[in-house]
Amino acid sequence: MAIGKQEVLAWLEALACVYAENRQYLTDLDAAIGDADHGSNMDRGFAAVRAELAAREPADIRKTLETTAAILIRTVGGAAGPLYGTFFLRAGAAADGKAELRAADVVALFEAGILGVQQRGKAAPGEKTMVDALLPALAAMRDALAAGGGLTAVLEQGAAAAEAGMRATIPMQARKGRASYLGPRSVGHQDPGATSSFLLLRAVVDTWRA
């Protein structure tokens, strides 16, 4: 299965639905260790993405992802806006000149986006952030591709690793962001950024499954 612009638009539409449906869930997670606004921020940002892309459909995959990045940076509050904006900006650059994406292209797209998030946030694994879901997802996607897996296998293994990484944040003590101010009291809570990252991967599996 090849991924074209319409499939990318379908993924972004799915994300708008996913973050609307999980707004309260993400807010509740963030209330325990943050500002209680991650759910509303993600919902607002992707609702804005949906509206903009419906009003003015971009020319290609790169422009679609770059437009998404610009809207998220502008509309999503807190650290999530710049981080998710960086993800989509770098992913767009990785898709430059491509009308269709094969499995290897999709892995390259996620690699660029995820490493961009890590660079922007200066986060390392084990610090209770979104990279605790994203980096395992990237490793699993690379492994699946190297083993000869097709797009569905690559995405499903990435999402499964992201889910495991998300759950692994529960016993961690936060070392970054507002949650780090809580010190040991941040232990026992699932990281909201890791959770929204898993939801992003889960949505792409559900949308692009062959």
Secondary structure as GFF3:
##gff-version 3
##sequence-region A 1 210
A	DSSP	alpha_helix	5	21	.	.	.	ID=ss1
A	DSSP	alpha_helix	23	33	.	.	.	ID=ss2
A	DSSP	alpha_helix	38	55	.	.	.	ID=ss3
A	DSSP	alpha_helix	61	75	.	.	.	ID=ss4
A	DSSP	alpha_helix	80	94	.	.	.	ID=ss5
A	DSSP	alpha_helix	103	121	.	.	.	ID=ss6
A	DSSP	alpha_helix	131	146	.	.	.	ID=ss7
A	DSSP	alpha_helix	151	168	.	.	.	ID=ss8
A	DSSP	three_ten_helix	178	186	.	.	.	ID=ss9
A	DSSP	alpha_helix	192	208	.	.	.	ID=ss10
###
